[in-house]
């Protein structure tokens, strides 16, 4: 073979290599792209698994928190009166002492003094816990804090004024626990007849 034919054969071989090389390069590029996508998919699957595990832990933590809050709420409701009862125990002790002292005899004065002291202590404990007595006698009748059980003719009091308190009313902070049971003054019948 002469040099020219070798040169032509070499060019043909070179052009065939160039044709083979681009397809091989495409195959290599595709395989590297597939490998890159596979790695990316694996990393995303790992990330998704970690997120799912984190989600499960958060759900478990939330359930535990709900259970703990329900338990604490139950205990708070169950023992809500603990402070009040603890403060009433000395009043109970004083009542027991007054009864023991009254059994000792005497003219009854020590018993009255003891009961008055216990009553004062009891009212102090209630006041400490926000219980306030409703004032009634001598005041104008207020249906929001008084409950009338009778009307009494009275020249001493203005009509619609509380003249007698049968039992006291009480507020717990700003909520009425029990209205005062009262008798209310009205105009005497003799004056009613004169005005008619």
Secondary structure, 3 states (H helix, E strand, C coil): CCHHHHHHHHHHHHHHHHHHHHHHHHHHHHHHHHHHHHHHHHHHHHHHHHHHHHHHHHHHHHHHHHHHHHHHHHHHHHCCCHHHHHHHHHHHHHHHHHHHHHHCCCCCHHHHHHHHHHHHHHHHHHHHCCEEEECCCCCECCCCCEEEEEEEECCCCCCCEEEEEEECEEEECCEEEECEEEEEEECCHHHHHHHC
